[in-house]
């Protein structure tokens, strides 16, 4: 059975069977029938109930086998102990997809995990796709199909629109939907994924991307089981210019544990989630309020990549609030040109014309000033987004009709701009502004946050293809975690340089090595079993002569023997001591959701305290690496701050990019790489790894 066709039928079925159908419209097995009839679903509804010949006025059938046709989708509303038999029967009839309301599977652990696995195996034998179990189901507002027992389908003011909602939590998803509905946001589809035993978050998001009735996607996630599929779906959304707003919870240790216990999925590293979402152009919301704000504004379909904000206000105080918020959210607010300011002052001598443009309370006496002022802001100021703060003054019976007409004329003349208003007043007046295409907020700071999000979408949609990552053949990793010297040798094959060094098994070879490398040198204990050498005093710096090499060699061997008596000691590593560079850190960690993730930051012993690091999925090219390097807070130290020499950022970026490609080529046995420090030498002098640790996952096959 074609999987794509199965998914399309799941969302837009021509016929639906309800297994466990109830005559009571308030019960789980009765709600979908009542809701579909109320919403005008045009497909055929086939109730299955062995004890009734009729359900809610519709003919019922005693079993799946007795159905007069093969439905496009089946809703399964029976106890968990009966679900497996129902899925077998549906598969034998050739039903392409089923929505499983029933709970009591992997989310409860124990026997539920095994039962869920058997359920999936049974469905896959016939190619049937499953939504759930433990799912609240789905709703298609455009067709009236309701494969859900949520009470949200009974909300009278749910209207068909362009926003698709995907949620791993049924209860929270319903809460989000009702909040969107209260904000007059029209919905296309609502899908609650449940346990994702078969159909995953990524597949459902891709379904929304491909749905012609969906323009904006609101996504709630507690854990991600299909990182690769989700990434591909989000890439497709970006390519289709469909904004995705995602609330990913489980940021705290307690929240992560709660999320995993709720959905039996992986919470993942939250900093990595942030980095991946930013890479893919997804706006992350941390509150329901923020989610609704961004979704609501995104439905306007204006995403200014070169976002600048112009503000017209009747309140100087509100202008300050907006300016503070714009700085916080990174939205530029350039001043109006001086020539335009002069004309504004000529029209209204008491105004403040810079930006924010403060018309003062004089606006109430003459609201027609808004049109010429705003036109100057759009044409001469060139603002891509305009926020008008009018509060109660903009909703009075005397002002509202004139102001609305003035603003509507500007929007008609300049439809490519983003228009946001801050108003207070009767709901019907607010709706009259929204009907003209303006998004209305009560809180100016929230309005600016949403405007900033539109700019982020715009930049993501406008992003040009980036240079590809370096290409390597397969990397052969050793059977066990390698020593530092072995790690550096592996990395050198990928073009990742380190300082000149030599592994020495005896004091005499160490003396010769130091003489050949040139003093001063660094001595480090060499053992695959001692990964963090500094913790046992296993690193000696500024070794300046032969006597110091001999005594240092003995000291390191003694310290290692005491600290790690069972460790395999291969000798001492003698390396050139680098100076004049900036210490950085690069690393790779295999994330359980998104695979190998690269990290960059300033290095040294305080890296775990300062946490001034950035992350990115592997692999990537040098342009991405440059962006990572320049985005850390400590970047000025690399760019010549306070008279420092400018670091060799191109060499640093080349090394970081090659490290990302090496991580992918090394395969799933690679657990992590730690290069700390990497010395970024002055421009033109390169970047060198002074220490390297590669960890192998011995359990990976």
N, C-alpha and C positions, 0 to 999 in steps of 0.2 A: 504494500500500500504506500502511495506517495506521501511522504511526511509533510511536505509543504501543503498539499491539498488537505491532509488531515487537520492541520492547524487552522487553515482557513475555514474549514467546516466547523471546527470547534467554536470559533468566534462568530460565525455567520451561518448557522445550520438552517437547512430547509425543513428539517423535522427533528423532534426531540422525544426521547422516551424518558419517563421518570420512574425509576425502579424504587419501589417503596412509596408510591404516590398515596397521598392522604386526601380524604374528602374534606378535612378541616383546613381551611386556608391559613390558619394560624400556626399549624404544625410544620416542621421542617420539610416533610414530604409534600406539603400542600401549598406552601408559599410560592414556589416557582410557578405553579399552574395559575394561581390567582394573579400573580404579578404579570405574567405574560398576557393573560386575557385583558387585564386592565390597561397594559401598554400597547395593545393592538398587534401583538406578534402574529405575522401572517402565515407562519409555517404550521405544520401539523404537530399537535401535541398528543403523545401516546402514553397515557398512564398505565403502569403495571402494578397490579394489586391482586393477589390470589384470592382475596376475600370479598371483592366488590366487582360488580359488572359495570358500575358507573362511578366516576370520581369527578366531583364538582361539575356535573352535567355533561361530562365527556365519557365516551365509551372507554372501558378499561379492559385490559387483557391480563390473564392469570400468570403469565411468565414471559420471559424474553423470547423463548421459542415460539410462543403463540402470536407474537407481533405480526401484523399483516405486511410490514415492510421493514427494511433495514434503516434505522434512523441514522442521521448524520452524527448525532451525539446522544449519549445517555447520561442522565443525572442519577447518581447512585446515592440513595438516602436510606440505607439499611444499617443495622449494627455491624461493627467491625468483624464479628465472627462470620458474617454472611457475605462480606464483600468479595472474598476470593472466588467463591462459587459464582457470584454474579459476573465478575470480570471474565471468568472462563466462558460463561454462557454468551456474553456479549462478543467476545473474541470469535467464538465459533459461528456467530451470526454475521461476522464481518463488520461490526460497528467500528468506525474509524477512531472515535474518541470518547472518553468518559470523564465526567466531573465527579470526583469522590468527596462527598461531604463528610463521610465517617471519620471519626477520630479513633485513637487507640493503636497507633502504629509507631513509627520510629520516635515520635516526640515523647513517648512514655518510656522508651528504653526497653531492655530485656527482650521478652518474646515479641514485642511490637516491632523491633528492628528486623527480626527474621521474617515476620509476617509481611512486612512491607517489601522486603527483598523478593519474597515469593510472588507477591502481587505484581511487581514490575516484570519479573521473569515470565510470568504467565501472559501479561499483556504483550510483551515483545515477541513472543512466539507467533502472534498473529499480526503484529505491526500496529496494534492499537496504542494510541497515546493517552496518557493519564494526566489530568490536572488534580493535584492533591497527593495523597489523602489529607484529611484534616484541613480541607479548603472550604472557604465560604463561597467559592465559585466565581462566576463571571456574569456580567451584564453588558449587552450591546444596546445602547440607547437609541441608535439609529434604526434598528430593526425591531426593537421591543423584545428581543430574546433575553430571558432571565434564567440563567443557570445558577441561581444563588438563593439561599434562604435568608439572606440579610434583610432586615426591615428597611434598609435604605431604598429598596426597590419600590416600597410603598409610599415614599415621599412624593407628594403631589407635585411639588415644584421642581423635581429633577427634569432638566430639559436636555435634549440632544445638542451637543456642541462639538468642540474640536480638541478637547483635552482627554487623554487616556490616562487612567490611574492603574498602577500595578503595585500591589502590596503583598508582602509576605505575611502580614498579620491581618486576619479578617476583621477583628474588632477595631484595630487602629485604622485600617483601610476604610471601614465604614465611617469612622469619626472624621477622617480626612475628607471623604466624599461629602458628608453632610456640611462640613465647614466650607468647602468649595461651592456647594449649592447655595448656602446662605450668602455667599459673596457673588452670586449671580454668574458663576462660571458654568458654562455648558459642557457636558461630558460626552465623549464618544463611546468609550469602553471602560469597564471596571473589571479587573482581574485580581483575585486573591489566590496566591500560588500555593499556600499551605506548605506541606512538607517537601514539595518538589521531588518526589520520588522518581518521577520521569520528566515531565516538562519543567524546565528550569527558568529562573529569572531572566537569563539572557535570551532564551527562546521567546519568552512572552514579550520582552522589550522589542525584539526584532519583529515580532508580529505587529506590534504597535507602529513601528517604523514603516512597515510595508502597508499599513492600513490607510487608504485614501481619506478616511474620515477623521484621522488624528493628525493634529499639527504640533501639539505640545504633550510631553510625557512627564507625569508626576510619579516618582518611584520611591517606595518605602522599602528598606531592606534591613534585616537583622543579621544576616550572614549570607555569604556568597559561596555557592557550591560549584559554580561553573565560570571561573574567571575568564577563560579564553572566549567562551561564547558571549559573555557579557561585554567583554572588550570589543568583539567584532560587532555586536549589536549597537554599542555606543558609537563606534566609528561610522556605522551606517547612518545613525541618526544625525551625526555631524555632517556627513556628506549630503544628506537630504535636507539640511537646514531645519531640522526638527529639534528644538531645545529640550533638554532633559534636566529636570530638577530632581535631585535625589536626596532623601534623608536616609543616611546610613547610621544606624544606632549601634550601641555596643562599644562606645569610645572608652569607657572606664573599665576597670577590671571587673567590677560588679556587673555593669551593664553587659559586658562581653559574655560573662558566664550566664546571665539571664537569657541573652539572645541565643546562645548555643543550646541551652536547655529547652528553649521554646521551639526552635525550628530544626534542631539537630544539624546545624550548619556551622561553618567556621567564621568566627568573628574577624580574624585577621588583624594585622597591624594597622592601626588607624592612621598613622602618618603615611603609610604606603597607600591606603585607600584615598587619602587626600591628594597625594601626588598623581595617582592614576586618573582620578576624576578630573583634576585640573588639566592633565595631558589631553584628555579626550573631550574637553570643552563642556563638561557637565558642571552645573552649579550645585554645590552642596548646601542644603538647608539644615539648620540645626534645631529649628522649632517649626511647629505647625504654622504659626503666624508667618514666618519667613517663607515657608513652602507656598502658602496661598498667595502671598504678595508677589513672588516671582512668577508663579504660574499665571496669575491674573494679568500681569503686565506683558508676559510673553505672548498671550493670545492676540496682542495687537500686531505682532509680526514685524516689528521694527527693531533691528539689532545693529546699532551704530558701532562699527569697528573702531572708528576714530572718535570715541565718545568724548564730547565736551558738554558741560552743563551751563545753561543760562537760567537765571532765576529772576522772576518778576514777582514782587511781593507788596502787600499793603502793610507789612510789619517789619521794622528793622530787626526786632528780636528774632523773628522767624528766619530772616536772612542769615543771621549769625548761626542759628541751629543748623540750617541747610549747609552753610559753608563748612562748619565743623564736621558734619557727616560726610560731605564730599571729600574732605581731606582724609578722613578715616577710611573710606571705601575706595580711595584712589581714583576719584573722578575729577579731572581738571576743570577749573572754573576761571578761564581767562577773562581779563577785563574787556569791557566794550571799547572799541576804538574811540580815540579822543574826539574825532569829528562827530561820531554818533552821539557821544555824551553831550556835546555842545548843543546839538539839535534837540535832544531830550530836555535839557535845561531851558531851552528857549520855549518849548511847549509847556513845561511844568517847572518853574524856577525852584520849587521847594523839593524836587525829587532828588534822590541819590542815584546817579546813573551808571555807576561803575560795573557792578555785577557782584552780588545781587542788585537788581534795579528796583529801588524802593519808591513806589508811587505815592506813598503815605496815604492817609485817610482821604486825600483829595479824590482818590479813585471812586469813592462812593458818590461824590457829586458828579463825576464825569467818567463812567466806565468805558466810554468810547476811546479813551486814551490807550486802552490795552492794545488795540489793533496796530496803531502806528509804532508804539513802543516794541511790541513783539515782532513786528516786521523788521525793524532795525536789528533786533537781536538775532533773527534768523538769517538775514541777508548780510549785514555788516559784521555782526558778532560771529556768525557762522556756526552757532551752537547746534549740535546734533540732537541734544535733548533739552527740553524746556520744562521747568517746573514753575507752576503758578500757585502762589500761596494767597488764597482769598478768604479762607475760613468762613465765618458766618456771613461776611459781607457779600460773598459770591452766591448766596442762596436765598437772599431776600426777594420778595415779589417784585420789587422795583428794579433790582440790579440783575438778577439771574437771567431774564430773557435777553437783555442787551449784551451781557457778558458772554453768554452762550453763543449768540450770533457772531460776536466779534471773534471769539476763539475758533468757531467752526469755519469762518472764512479763512483764517490763517492755516488751519489744518488742511482745508481743501487746496489752498495755494501751494503748500509745502508738505505733501503727504509722506515724504521720506523721513520726517523728523519724529522723534518720540515726545509725546505730550502727556504730562502728568500734572494733576491738580490736587491741591490740598484744600478740602472743603469740610464744613460742618453744616448740617441742616437736615430738613426733612428727606426721608429716603426717596420719595418720588422725584424730588429736585435733583438729588445725586444721580439717580438713574437717568434723568433727562440729559445730563452731561455725558454719562457713560454711553448712552445711545448715539451720541455724536462722535464717539470714538476716543473719548478721553478716559484715562484710568484715574480714579479718584481715591485718595488716601486721606486718613485723618491725621496720621503722624508723619511729619516731614522727614524725619530721620529714616523711617521705614521706606518712604518713597524713594529716598536717595539710594538706599541699599538695593532696592529693586532696579533702579536705573543703572546702577553699577553692574548688576547681573546681566542686563541686556547688552552692555558693552562687552562683557566677557563672552557672551554667546557670539556677538558680532565678530570679535577677534578670532574665535575658534572657527567660525564659518568661513572667514576670509583667509585662513592660514594657507600659505603656499606649501606645496610638497617639499619636504625636507630632504637633505642629502641622506643617502642610505648609510647603514652601519658597515664597518669593515667586514669582509667575508673571510671566514676561516674554515678549514676542513675540520673533521671530527678531532677532538682532543682526547688523547688517551691518558686518563688519570691513573695514578698508582693505586694499588689495592688498599693501602692504608694512608692515613694522614701523613703528608711528606714533611721533611724538615724544612727549615727556612731556605737553605741552599737549593734543595730540590724544588721548592715552590718557585723561587726566583728563576730557576732554569726553565720551568714550564712556562712561566709568564714571558720570559725572554723570547720564546718561540712565537709569541703573539705580538712581539714588538713593544713590550712593556719594559722599559729600561730600569736598571737598578745601579747603585754606585758600584764601582769596581770592588771586587771582593774575592776571597778564596777560602774554601773550607779546608781546615787544617786538623789532622788527626794527632799531631805531635807538636811539642813546643818548638822544635827546630824548624818544622815547616811553617809555623806561625811567624817565626822571626824572619825567615826568607820572604814570606808573603808581605809582611809589613814593610820590609826594605824595598820590595818591588812596587808596592802600591804607593808608598810615600807617606811620611808622617805628617800630621797626626792620623791615627787610625782608631777604629772602634773594634772592640772585642766582644763577641756574643757567644754564649753557650749554644752549641748546635745539637738539638735533640728533637725528634718528631713528637716526643711525649711532653715537652715543655714548650707550650705555645706562647705563654705570656711570660717572657724571660725577665722583664723588669721586676716582676713581683717577687722573684727569688734572688734579686741582685745579680741577674745573669747578663747584664750589659755594662761594659766599662767604656767610658768616653774619654777622649783627649789623651790617648795613649801615645807618648811622644818619642820613645826610644826603645832600644832592644831590651834594656833592663826591665822597663815597664811591661813589655810584651811577655817576658818570661814570668814575672811575678803575677801578672794579670791572668795568664793562662792557668797557673796553679790555683789562683783564687777562684776562678770560674769553675774549675773541675771540683774543687772542694765544696763550694756552695751548692752546686748541682747534686753532688753525692749526698749531702745532708738534707736538702729540701725534697729531693725526688730520688730516693735510693733505688727504686725499681725502674727508673727511666733509662731508655737507651741513649747513651751519650756517644755522639759521633765525633766530638772534638770541639773546636772553637772556630767561629767564623771571623775572619779578619777583613774589615771593610774600610774604605776611605771615609774619613769623617768629613761630611759636607758642611759648609758654612755659607752664610750670606743668602740663604733661601728662606722661603716661608713654609713652615710645616703645615701640611694638609693631610687629610685622611680620605682614602677611597676604599670602598668595600662593596661586596656583593653578599646578599643574603637571599636564600631561596624562600620566597613567601609561599605559604600553602595554597593561596588563592591565585596569585598573579605570576608565579614563577620567579625567575631571578630578577632581583631588584638592585640597582646600583645606588650607592650613597656617596655623597661628596660633602666635605666640610673642612673647616680648619682643624688641624691635627694637634697632637700633643696629648699630655696627660689629662687635660680638662675637657676633652671632647664629649664625654658622657655627662659632664655637669652642665656645660653650656648648651649642648644639643643644637648647635647652629649648623644643621645639616639639611640637605635636600635629597630627594629620592626620585628615581625614574625607572620605568620598566626597561628591561634589556631586550634587544640591543638598540643602540641609537648612534647617530652620526656625530661628527665634531660640532655641528651647529647647536645641537641639543646640549652637548657637553658644555659648550661655552655659556649657554643660557643658565645651566645649573650652577656653574662656577660664579657667574656674576650675580646670581640671585641670593646668595647667602648674606647674612648681615655683616659678616667680616670681610666681604669682598673688597672694601677700600684698602685693606692691608695688601691685597694682591695688585691693586691698581695704582699704587704709588702714593698712598696717603702719608702725610707728615714727612715728606721728603724721602720716603723709602723708594728703592728702585722698583720699577714696574716688573712684576713677575712674568715669566714666560707662559702666559695663559694659553697660547696655541699649543705648546708642548703638553701642558697639563690637560687640555681638552682632548688631544690626540691619545694620550694615555688612558683617560677615562673612557673614551669611546671604544678603544681596543679592549679594555677590561670588560666592557659590557658585551662585546661580541664573543670574547673568550668564554664568558659565563654561559652563553647559550650553546656554544660549540662543545663545551665540556659535558653537557647533558645533566640528567637528573641525579647523578651520583655526587655532583658538586653541591655541598651544603652552604659554604660561605668562603669568602676571601676577605682578608683584612690587610690593607696596605697602610701602615701607620708607624712613622710618618712617610709621606711623600714630600720630598723637598722640591718646591717650585722655585727654581733658580731665576736670577734676573733674565729679562727678555733676551732671547737668543742663546741661552745657556742650557735650556732643557729642563726636564722634570724627572726625578729619580726616586724610586721606591727604596727607602732605607731599611724597611722591614716588611716581611710578607708571611702571612699565615693562610694556608689553604686547608679547609676542613672537608673531609670526605664523609658522605653518609654511607657507612658500611652496610646498612640494612637495605639500601636501594639496590634493585636488580635490573 
